[in-house]
């Protein structure tokens, strides 16, 4: 069973957030947490908090099961553009340059691999 966590209007540009998100797409949850912990980007802290929230949401749906035993992994993670705050910065000769302060929305889905899926993966590798 999958669980979803969303982060809306994060004040980081989508391009910078995608650099971090691409590191953990498809990884196991434990490995993804280690990657985020040791990544030197501001966005990594926000994604780490979001991933922990998704794990807690999964635990709430699946009471009595432990995430370590179920093989949780990051199924999908997407970054979409949020709103833009438009500001003016003074420029020479009475002009103004537009500053766009971008934001983004992140959607994270974690899922557990069942025993049957693990067996199918092993069979496909051996054949």
C-alpha positions in Angstrom: 0.0 0.0 0.0 1.3 3.4 -0.9 1.4 6.6 1.1 1.6 10.2 -0.2 3.1 13.4 1.3 2.9 16.8 -0.3 4.9 20.0 0.2 3.2 23.1 -1.3 4.7 26.6 -1.9 8.2 25.7 -1.0 10.3 28.9 -1.5 13.0 27.2 -3.6 13.2 27.3 -7.4 11.9 24.1 -9.1 15.2 23.7 -10.9 17.2 23.6 -7.6 14.7 21.2 -6.0 14.8 18.8 -9.0 18.6 18.4 -8.5 18.0 16.9 -5.1 14.8 15.0 -6.0 16.6 13.1 -8.8 19.1 11.7 -6.3 16.5 9.7 -4.4 13.9 8.7 -7.1 13.4 4.9 -7.0 15.7 4.4 -4.0 14.9 2.5 -0.8 13.8 4.7 2.0 16.7 4.1 4.3 19.2 4.8 1.5 17.3 7.9 0.5 17.4 9.3 4.0 21.2 8.8 4.1 21.6 10.5 0.7 19.5 13.5 1.8 21.3 13.8 5.2 24.7 14.2 3.5 23.7 16.3 0.5 24.9 19.9 0.8 21.8 21.6 -0.6 19.2 23.6 1.3 16.5 21.7 -0.6 17.7 18.4 0.8 16.5 19.4 4.3 13.0 20.1 3.1 12.8 16.8 1.1 14.2 14.8 4.0 11.4 16.2 6.2 8.8 15.4 3.5 10.1 11.8 3.2 9.8 11.3 7.0 6.2 12.6 6.7 5.5 10.1 4.0 6.9 7.3 6.1 4.7 8.3 9.0 1.7 8.4 6.7 2.5 4.9 5.5 2.8 3.7 9.2 -0.6 5.2 9.9 -2.2 3.3 7.0 -0.4 0.0 7.9 -0.6 -0.4 11.6 1.4 -3.3 13.1 3.9 -3.3 10.2 7.4 -1.8 10.4 8.9 0.2 7.5 12.2 -1.6 7.8 10.6 -5.0 7.3 8.3 -4.1 4.4 11.0 -2.8 2.0 9.7 0.8 1.6 11.0 2.7 -1.5 10.4 6.0 -3.1 7.9 5.1 -5.9 7.4 8.5 -7.4 8.5 12.0 -6.6 7.6 15.0 -8.7 8.4 18.7 -8.6 5.9 21.2 -10.1 6.1 25.0 -10.4 4.4 27.0 -7.8 3.5 30.6 -7.7 6.0 33.4 -8.5 6.4 36.5 -6.5 7.3 39.4 -8.8 9.5 42.1 -7.4 11.3 45.2 -8.9 14.9 45.9 -8.3 16.2 49.4 -9.0 18.3 49.7 -12.2 20.4 52.5 -13.7 18.7 55.5 -15.3 15.4 55.2 -13.5 14.6 51.7 -14.8 13.6 48.7 -12.9 14.5 45.1 -13.4 12.0 42.4 -12.6 13.0 39.7 -10.0 11.0 36.5 -10.0 11.0 34.6 -6.7 10.0 31.1 -7.7 8.4 28.4 -5.5 7.5 24.8 -6.1 5.2 21.9 -5.1 6.7 18.5 -4.3 4.6 15.3 -4.3 6.2 12.2 -2.8 4.8 8.6 -2.9 6.3 5.7 -1.0 5.3 2.1 -1.5 6.3 -1.2 -0.1 7.6 -4.1 -2.1 5.8 -7.4 -1.4 7.4 -10.8 -1.2 5.8 -11.7 -4.6 7.4 -8.7 -6.3 10.8 -9.6 -4.9 10.5 -13.2 -6.2 9.5 -11.9 -9.6 12.5 -9.5 -9.7 14.8 -12.4 -8.7 13.4 -14.6 -11.4 13.8 -12.0 -14.1 17.4 -11.4 -13.1 18.3 -15.1 -13.2 16.6 -15.7 -16.6 
